[in-house]
Amino acid sequence: MTLFQLFVLAVVQGLTEFLPISSSGHLVLTSNLLGWQDQGLVIDIAVHAGTLLAVMVYFWRDVWMIIAGTFSALSGRPNQGFRLLLYLIVATLPIVAAGYFGLNFIKTTMRSVELIAWATLLFGILLGIADWMCMTVRRMEHLTYGGVLFIGLAQVLALIPGTSRSGITITACRMLGMERTDAARFAMLLSMPAILGAATLAGLDLYETGDLALGIDAAISVVLAFVAALIAIAVMMRWLTRATFMPFVIYRIVLGAGLLYWVYS
């Protein structure tokens, strides 16, 4: 891949990963609309790894709280940080199981523009309904194991390109009545184990194939996506302190409807 292609794909990923508009869908669409060969899952996951670093840097206090809480729990003193770690584990288990049994199907079948268009439209509408109708009374401290399992089951739908992992988890959080900033915060923290697991699998595949050029492309993608994602997270969190998810809902409806018109015409 050329440096320009890597730059475009990494920036698209970085800007869309934590916005509820589907980063994986935008990556596939970008390649299709520009006539590029599909970059494949390795580059997809490389740019996801860049966004993983971004969320760890931006939410370093939460990451440190989890680490400190884990050591505290090992000493027999579990606290809020350890409880947050358990929440993330419980919410991650469903997508790990679904990804393990359905990875080959995802690689080969679920990357069509038509599927992305329908997922973008329908799950965008669902986000709008949840954000408009549900209460805004709970924070992350009010989560329960039942609640995080519900969020985790919703996250499985993110395996469908166009759904948006952040979008569907934010939708589930809003259905539970969580405040918008806390819904986005938990969705971003939940991205860490999901992306780490996917990046590990891709890294093993890359090691086995021994494709050095692909490894260099992946490394460049990580750096570019990191910078773009860090900017996107900061803008997103600032926006949610005084506004709703409705602009993202409108964007998804317009994009999904436009893609459906393009596909069927």
Secondary structure by P-SEA (a helix, b strand, c coil): ccaaaaaaaaaaaaacccccccaaaaaaaaaaaaccccccaaaaaaaaaaaaaaaaaaaaaaaaaaaaaaaaaaaccccaaaaaaaaaaaaaaaaaaaaaacccccccccccaaaaaaaaaaaaaaaaaaaaccccccccccccaaaaaaaaaaacccccccccaaaaaaaaaaaacccaaaaaaaaaaaaaaaaaaaaaaaaaaaaaacaaaaaaaaaaaaaaaaaaaaaaaaaaaaaaccccaaaaaaaaaaaaaaaaaaaac
